[in-house]
């Protein structure tokens, strides 16, 4: 792999944060390359993969723009078939489909991809992403109060930042960017600040 700074993008959505890094130019060069992008929502993942496909080209083919203008999702397969190397690279970067951090079966695939992408890479590494905030953001908490029977301790989204920490432990990046919102430092589970809860690492990933 090149000597570019490799990016691992978590909770990537349609890829906005990763797109910003990948398009950054310094001295006429693009120093960042996305190595793995993880997203669980199928619709967001489709966009994520399409943008990964776009980035494979030095000069984007006209067929890509024709596909976008047509607005017909059914033509996507034909577009990818015309450029197999680029589509394979895009699909590999986005793990072949939607994946959920914290789900055991998916975690094996996610961590395998990360290890493969970073194998023998001696240059800088960066982890980016924003764990879902609906459970603990100020606005989210206000909304959740209106849901009968809702309890923060039963909302798995509140602790997804732990999955981010697992990836940091695996990648050991020089820099990480964790995008989040007001509320993450003040939200509590059973009287304890969620961001200060004792974190016990699970068994090593396979």
SULKA-V725933 format. One record per residue. N is the residue number from 1. RES is the residue in one letter. SS is DSSP state (a for helix, b for strand, c for the rest). D_FIRST is the distance of its C-alpha to the first C-alpha in Angstrom with 2 decimals. Layout:
BEGIN
N&RES&SS&D_FIRST ; N&RES&SS&D_FIRST
END
This chain:
BEGIN
1&X&c&0.00 ; 2&X&c&3.79 ; 3&X&c&6.74 ; 4&X&c&8.25 ; 5&X&b&10.41 ; 6&X&b&9.57 ; 7&X&b&12.78 ; 8&X&b&14.66 ; 9&X&b&17.68 ; 10&X&b&20.82 ; 11&X&c&24.07 ; 12&X&c&22.29 ; 13&X&c&25.29 ; 14&X&c&24.62 ; 15&X&c&21.75 ; 16&X&a&23.62 ; 17&X&a&22.09 ; 18&X&a&18.48 ; 19&X&a&19.60 ; 20&X&a&20.93 ; 21&X&a&17.79 ; 22&X&a&15.65 ; 23&X&a&18.45 ; 24&X&c&19.04 ; 25&X&c&19.02 ; 26&X&b&19.61 ; 27&X&c&20.61 ; 28&X&c&19.70 ; 29&X&b&16.03 ; 30&X&c&14.53 ; 31&X&c&12.90 ; 32&X&b&12.20 ; 33&X&b&10.02 ; 34&X&b&11.60 ; 35&X&b&9.92 ; 36&X&b&13.39 ; 37&X&b&16.84 ; 38&X&c&20.02 ; 39&X&c&23.42 ; 40&X&c&26.59 ; 41&X&c&28.75 ; 42&X&a&28.60 ; 43&X&a&29.52 ; 44&X&a&27.08 ; 45&X&a&24.32 ; 46&X&a&25.17 ; 47&X&a&24.67 ; 48&X&a&21.42 ; 49&X&a&20.02 ; 50&X&a&21.59 ; 51&X&a&20.00 ; 52&X&a&16.52 ; 53&X&a&17.51 ; 54&X&a&18.77 ; 55&X&c&15.58 ; 56&X&c&13.79 ; 57&X&c&16.15 ; 58&X&c&16.60 ; 59&X&c&20.19 ; 60&X&c&21.36 ; 61&X&c&23.73 ; 62&X&a&27.37 ; 63&X&a&27.35 ; 64&X&a&25.50 ; 65&X&a&28.24 ; 66&X&a&30.90 ; 67&X&a&29.74 ; 68&X&a&29.87 ; 69&X&a&33.28 ; 70&X&a&34.69 ; 71&X&c&34.29 ; 72&X&c&34.39 ; 73&X&a&31.90 ; 74&X&a&32.88 ; 75&X&a&31.14 ; 76&X&a&27.67 ; 77&X&a&27.30 ; 78&X&a&28.26 ; 79&X&a&25.78 ; 80&X&a&22.86 ; 81&X&a&24.37 ; 82&X&a&24.32 ; 83&X&c&20.54 ; 84&X&a&19.25 ; 85&X&a&15.56 ; 86&X&a&15.40 ; 87&X&a&17.70 ; 88&X&a&15.92 ; 89&X&a&12.69 ; 90&X&a&15.15 ; 91&X&a&17.10 ; 92&X&a&14.32 ; 93&X&a&13.37 ; 94&X&c&17.12 ; 95&X&c&17.77 ; 96&X&c&19.94 ; 97&X&c&22.87 ; 98&X&c&24.62 ; 99&X&c&24.12 ; 100&X&c&26.38 ; 101&X&c&25.38 ; 102&X&c&28.09 ; 103&X&c&28.90 ; 104&X&a&28.40 ; 105&X&a&27.24 ; 106&X&a&24.70 ; 107&X&a&23.53 ; 108&X&a&22.50 ; 109&X&a&20.26 ; 110&X&a&18.93 ; 111&X&a&18.14 ; 112&X&a&16.70 ; 113&X&a&14.18 ; 114&X&a&13.41 ; 115&X&a&13.07 ; 116&X&a&10.85 ; 117&X&a&8.41 ; 118&X&a&8.67 ; 119&X&c&9.00 ; 120&X&c&8.35 ; 121&X&c&7.05 ; 122&X&c&9.81 ; 123&X&c&10.08 ; 124&X&c&12.49 ; 125&X&b&12.81 ; 126&X&b&15.51 ; 127&X&b&17.62 ; 128&X&b&19.90 ; 129&X&b&22.73 ; 130&X&c&26.47 ; 131&X&c&28.24 ; 132&X&c&31.21 ; 133&X&c&34.16 ; 134&X&c&37.11 ; 135&X&c&38.55 ; 136&X&c&38.88 ; 137&X&c&38.78 ; 138&X&a&42.20 ; 139&X&a&42.64 ; 140&X&a&41.40 ; 141&X&a&43.83 ; 142&X&a&46.65 ; 143&X&a&45.95 ; 144&X&a&45.58 ; 145&X&c&49.03 ; 146&X&c&50.50 ; 147&X&c&49.06 ; 148&X&c&51.63 ; 149&X&c&50.57 ; 150&X&c&47.23 ; 151&X&c&46.03 ; 152&X&a&42.86 ; 153&X&a&42.48 ; 154&X&a&42.25 ; 155&X&c&39.57 ; 156&X&a&36.19 ; 157&X&a&34.46 ; 158&X&a&35.93 ; 159&X&a&33.74 ; 160&X&c&30.40 ; 161&X&a&29.21 ; 162&X&a&29.14 ; 163&X&a&26.27 ; 164&X&a&24.38 ; 165&X&a&25.33 ; 166&X&a&24.03 ; 167&X&a&20.50 ; 168&X&a&20.87 ; 169&X&a&21.99 ; 170&X&a&19.00 ; 171&X&a&16.23 ; 172&X&c&18.28 ; 173&X&c&16.94 ; 174&X&c&18.15 ; 175&X&b&19.67 ; 176&X&b&20.83 ; 177&X&b&22.89 ; 178&X&b&25.45 ; 179&X&c&27.44 ; 180&X&c&30.92 ; 181&X&c&34.61 ; 182&X&c&37.91 ; 183&X&c&39.23 ; 184&X&c&36.47 ; 185&X&c&38.09 ; 186&X&c&41.62 ; 187&X&c&41.41 ; 188&X&b&43.03 ; 189&X&b&43.09 ; 190&X&c&46.39 ; 191&X&c&47.15 ; 192&X&b&43.91 ; 193&X&b&41.27 ; 194&X&a&38.33 ; 195&X&a&35.79 ; 196&X&a&37.65 ; 197&X&c&38.25 ; 198&X&c&37.56 ; 199&X&c&34.16 ; 200&X&c&33.98 ; 201&X&c&30.57 ; 202&X&c&30.69 ; 203&X&c&29.78 ; 204&X&c&26.18 ; 205&X&c&23.93 ; 206&X&c&23.42
END
